[in-house]
């Protein structure tokens, strides 16, 4: 079963510092592996500093996000298409309005057809069955994404917000301390 378009939310079991308390949007999930971007790790680098032609379209915060540890020199751009449009240079992720944007395209042509835009460097990647094994081990919650999750203005608040909106015990995980041994 493909989880493309869904969120991977790190559980407290996941202690890899690159993924502690992260929220990953899965862009692709197929038999040979999966690819996603970390939604809640804004860098200090402004979009205008690396892709000035796209800066006017970037949402708040107007920073380049660290999408993951794989290929940190590669850029992936997410965009939400305006209702009723299917822009050239935009590929839908989940059959809806969220998709990837070809940064080689023209921001002047794509811009009017996009509601939101966010740029990521690097990505999170898994080989065949690797993600499934991590989910089975309890490292990730697989949850439905809300339309604004990839574009939140306060990305540092996304992890607890996604967990709280689930309710019940999952909402309680949102208060998990950074170091439970200190409690």
CORSUL-V150439 format. One record per helix or strand of 3 or more residues. SS is the DSSP state (@ for helix, = for strand). FROM is the first residue (numbers start at 1). TO is the last residue. If there is no record, write none. Layout:
# CORSUL-V150439
SS,FROM,TO
SS,FROM,TO
This chain:
# CORSUL-V150439
=,7,10
=,23,30
=,33,38
=,42,46
@,47,50
@,52,57
=,63,66
=,70,81
=,90,92
=,98,101
@,107,111
=,114,127
@,130,136
=,140,143
@,149,151
@,155,164
@,168,173
@,180,182
